[in-house]
Structure formats: structure tokens, C-alpha cells
Amino acid sequence: METREIIRVIGKLPVSKRMLIVERTLKTIRESETRKKMLKAANALLEDYKNDKELTIFAHLDYEVFYEAR
């Protein structure tokens, strides 16, 4: 479907449906941008985490079973 056709079809919808389309579109854009920023940050720190064992010192506890004290 071409952009013009999408806009034409959306223009025929009731306002509530058009607002829903706008809200969901903005949400997907925000999520996509957030994902890109997180990936960029993770890649920027990857070498640090590979080479600096102090940054991952507690990782060995990931598989330990912990019980809540009551």
C-alpha cells in the first residue's frame, strides 16, 4: 500500500480510530529509537566488560540460589 493510499484511508476513519493509529505509530517509533540507543550503548561498553573483570565480578552469582530471609 502506498503512503498516499494509507493517508487517504486513514482520513476516512473516525477521529478515535485515527488517534489510535497516531498513538500506536508514535509508540513504535519511540520503542525503535530506544532499542537503537540501548544497542549503541551496549556496543560502546562491550570492550570494557570483556576486559575489566571488576565490571562483571558479581556475574558468577547469577546462577546461585538465594532464599529470602523471613
Backbone as a chain_set.jsonl record, in Angstrom:
{"seq": "METREIIRVIGKLPVSKRMLIVERTLKTIRESETRKKMLKAANALLEDYKNDKELTIFAHLDYEVFYEAR", "coords": {"N": [[0.846, -1.167, 0.0], [0.62, 2.157, -0.871], [1.925, 5.277, 0.449], [0.273, 7.535, 0.045], [-2.193, 6.31, -0.363], [-2.579, 5.055, 2.082], [-2.785, 7.297, 3.771], [-5.085, 8.433, 2.696], [-7.011, 6.462, 3.257], [-6.855, 6.411, 6.065], [-7.753, 8.978, 6.585], [-10.474, 8.706, 6.173], [-11.394, 7.387, 8.35], [-13.011, 7.337, 11.615], [-12.401, 9.894, 14.085], [-11.51, 8.852, 16.572], [-10.385, 6.375, 15.854], [-8.36, 7.256, 14.174], [-6.787, 8.661, 15.995], [-5.948, 6.535, 17.588], [-4.337, 5.172, 15.758], [-2.308, 7.079, 15.399], [-1.269, 7.22, 18.03], [-0.318, 4.577, 18.424], [1.53, 4.414, 16.361], [3.401, 6.383, 17.105], [4.255, 5.194, 19.48], [5.566, 2.879, 18.536], [7.628, 4.069, 17.136], [9.022, 5.373, 19.215], [9.786, 3.128, 20.74], [11.448, 1.836, 18.92], [13.495, 3.724, 18.595], [14.466, 3.824, 21.216], [15.413, 1.198, 21.467], [17.461, 1.266, 19.56], [19.193, 3.141, 20.738], [19.872, 1.795, 23.103], [21.194, -0.446, 22.094], [23.366, 0.785, 20.859], [24.635, 1.879, 23.107], [25.243, -0.46, 24.534], [27.019, -1.71, 22.756], [29.055, 0.178, 22.817], [30.08, -0.209, 25.352], [30.923, -2.799, 25.384], [33.627, -3.762, 25.011], [34.8, -2.809, 27.371], [33.49, -4.39, 29.296], [34.361, -6.883, 28.506], [37.083, -6.768, 29.068], [37.519, -5.723, 31.644], [37.384, -7.178, 34.546], [36.307, -6.417, 36.98], [33.935, -5.199, 36.427], [32.225, -7.245, 35.971], [32.164, -8.782, 38.207], [30.202, -9.797, 39.932], [28.76, -11.471, 38.364], [29.127, -14.214, 38.49], [27.439, -14.963, 40.482], [24.965, -15.164, 39.383], [23.788, -17.643, 38.944], [23.395, -18.685, 41.413], [21.375, -19.927, 44.063], [19.153, -18.091, 45.882], [17.662, -17.408, 48.988], [14.936, -15.816, 50.486], [15.209, -14.034, 53.472], [13.242, -14.472, 56.323]], "CA": [[0.0, 0.0, 0.0], [1.406, 3.393, -0.972], [1.712, 6.253, 1.509], [-0.916, 8.349, -0.257], [-3.387, 5.493, -0.153], [-2.713, 4.884, 3.534], [-3.284, 8.561, 4.31], [-6.47, 8.592, 2.231], [-7.848, 5.53, 4.018], [-6.879, 6.89, 7.448], [-8.595, 10.172, 6.6], [-11.884, 8.309, 6.156], [-11.739, 6.767, 9.629], [-13.448, 8.252, 12.681], [-11.3, 10.531, 14.812], [-10.992, 7.96, 17.617], [-9.52, 5.378, 15.207], [-7.167, 7.957, 13.7], [-5.956, 8.936, 17.168], [-5.343, 5.266, 17.964], [-3.251, 4.935, 14.795], [-1.225, 8.015, 15.725], [-0.67, 6.801, 19.296], [0.446, 3.343, 18.233], [2.669, 4.714, 15.492], [4.392, 7.067, 17.94], [4.805, 4.219, 20.421], [6.532, 2.025, 17.845], [8.799, 4.904, 16.826], [9.767, 5.543, 20.467], [10.406, 1.848, 21.087], [12.527, 1.595, 17.971], [14.589, 4.64, 18.924], [15.027, 3.371, 22.485], [16.165, -0.021, 21.171], [18.691, 1.669, 18.866], [20.077, 3.79, 21.712], [20.371, 0.777, 24.013], [22.157, -1.255, 21.351], [24.564, 1.602, 20.688], [25.295, 1.965, 24.413], [25.792, -1.783, 24.843], [28.196, -1.903, 21.907], [30.115, 1.081, 23.273], [30.654, -0.72, 26.597], [31.255, -4.214, 25.247], [35.048, -3.997, 25.256], [35.058, -2.608, 28.801], [33.019, -5.566, 30.029], [35.209, -8.028, 28.153], [38.449, -6.608, 29.566], [37.589, -5.287, 33.042], [36.671, -8.196, 35.324], [35.592, -5.797, 38.093], [32.584, -4.856, 35.978], [31.407, -8.463, 35.927], [32.561, -9.574, 39.372], [29.057, -10.457, 40.547], [28.092, -12.318, 37.375], [29.176, -15.625, 38.895], [26.321, -15.199, 41.399], [23.726, -15.251, 38.622], [23.199, -18.98, 38.997], [23.242, -19.083, 42.8], [20.009, -19.918, 44.573], [19.039, -17.229, 47.047], [16.399, -17.533, 49.705], [14.592, -14.606, 51.192], [15.173, -14.182, 54.917], [11.93, -14.051, 56.874]], "C": [[0.898, 1.239, 0.0], [1.031, 4.37, 0.145], [0.456, 7.079, 1.267], [-2.197, 7.575, 0.009], [-3.645, 5.276, 1.333], [-3.313, 6.144, 4.15], [-4.745, 8.779, 3.916], [-7.407, 7.707, 3.048], [-7.965, 5.987, 5.467], [-7.789, 8.106, 7.567], [-10.077, 9.864, 6.617], [-12.346, 7.704, 7.485], [-12.268, 7.796, 10.613], [-12.229, 8.757, 13.465], [-10.699, 9.589, 15.859], [-10.05, 6.907, 17.022], [-8.237, 6.038, 14.694], [-6.226, 8.262, 14.85], [-5.254, 7.662, 17.632], [-4.168, 4.944, 17.046], [-2.05, 5.821, 15.106], [-0.505, 7.568, 16.991], [0.192, 5.561, 19.122], [1.668, 3.557, 17.351], [3.772, 5.399, 16.288], [5.044, 6.109, 18.926], [5.853, 3.344, 19.739], [7.794, 2.799, 17.477], [9.662, 5.071, 18.074], [10.487, 4.255, 20.852], [11.588, 1.543, 20.186], [13.732, 2.463, 18.292], [15.261, 4.223, 20.23], [15.896, 2.14, 22.265], [17.495, 0.317, 20.495], [19.689, 2.286, 19.837], [20.675, 2.764, 22.67], [21.42, -0.098, 23.335], [23.473, -0.495, 21.168], [25.348, 1.693, 21.995], [25.942, 0.632, 24.784], [27.046, -2.052, 24.019], [29.363, -1.032, 22.356], [30.813, 0.532, 24.517], [31.134, -2.157, 26.504], [32.718, -4.506, 25.563], [35.406, -3.814, 26.73], [34.656, -3.843, 29.597], [33.825, -6.819, 29.705], [36.55, -7.969, 28.874], [38.563, -6.237, 31.041], [36.735, -6.218, 33.897], [35.927, -7.608, 36.518], [34.166, -5.426, 37.702], [31.65, -6.063, 35.976], [31.644, -9.357, 37.14], [31.391, -10.336, 39.995], [28.322, -11.392, 39.588], [28.099, -13.792, 37.771], [28.065, -15.969, 39.879], [24.993, -15.374, 40.679], [23.027, -16.595, 38.766], [23.07, -19.522, 40.418], [21.776, -19.016, 43.201], [19.998, -19.087, 45.851], [17.674, -17.431, 47.676], [16.169, -16.261, 50.493], [14.563, -14.891, 52.689], [13.834, -13.682, 55.437], [11.984, -13.904, 58.347]], "O": [[1.831, 1.335, 0.797], [-0.059, 4.288, 0.711], [-0.334, 7.297, 2.185], [-3.165, 8.119, 0.542], [-4.79, 5.309, 1.785], [-4.24, 6.066, 4.956], [-5.545, 9.256, 4.722], [-8.471, 8.152, 3.479], [-9.054, 5.956, 6.038], [-8.517, 8.242, 8.551], [-10.867, 10.705, 7.045], [-13.544, 7.532, 7.713], [-12.008, 8.99, 10.468], [-11.177, 8.119, 13.492], [-9.477, 9.545, 16.007], [-9.026, 6.584, 17.625], [-7.158, 5.45, 14.769], [-5.009, 8.14, 14.71], [-4.089, 7.707, 18.026], [-3.121, 4.494, 17.51], [-0.909, 5.36, 15.078], [0.725, 7.537, 17.03], [1.314, 5.509, 19.625], [2.716, 2.95, 17.571], [4.943, 5.041, 16.165], [6.245, 6.198, 19.182], [6.916, 3.097, 20.308], [8.896, 2.252, 17.504], [10.883, 4.929, 18.012], [11.654, 4.282, 21.243], [12.614, 1.045, 20.647], [14.867, 1.987, 18.264], [16.486, 4.263, 20.339], [16.993, 2.047, 22.816], [18.528, -0.271, 20.815], [20.884, 1.996, 19.776], [21.854, 2.851, 23.014], [22.426, -0.45, 23.951], [24.554, -1.067, 21.306], [26.575, 1.597, 21.996], [27.063, 0.604, 25.291], [28.03, -2.572, 24.543], [30.519, -1.448, 22.287], [32.002, 0.778, 24.719], [31.701, -2.677, 27.465], [33.004, -5.43, 26.325], [36.213, -4.567, 27.277], [35.398, -4.29, 30.472], [33.952, -7.714, 30.541], [37.097, -9.006, 29.252], [39.626, -6.427, 31.631], [35.516, -6.068, 33.965], [35.0, -8.239, 37.025], [33.287, -5.35, 38.56], [30.428, -5.912, 35.979], [31.355, -10.553, 37.1], [31.589, -11.425, 40.534], [27.351, -12.038, 39.984], [27.18, -14.533, 37.425], [27.775, -17.146, 40.091], [23.99, -15.702, 41.313], [21.799, -16.666, 38.714], [22.685, -20.674, 40.613], [21.03, -18.155, 42.734], [20.751, -19.358, 46.786], [16.668, -17.602, 46.987], [17.09, -15.703, 51.089], [13.962, -15.873, 53.127], [13.354, -12.617, 55.048], [10.98, -13.56, 58.971]]}, "num_chains": 1, "name": "protein.A"}
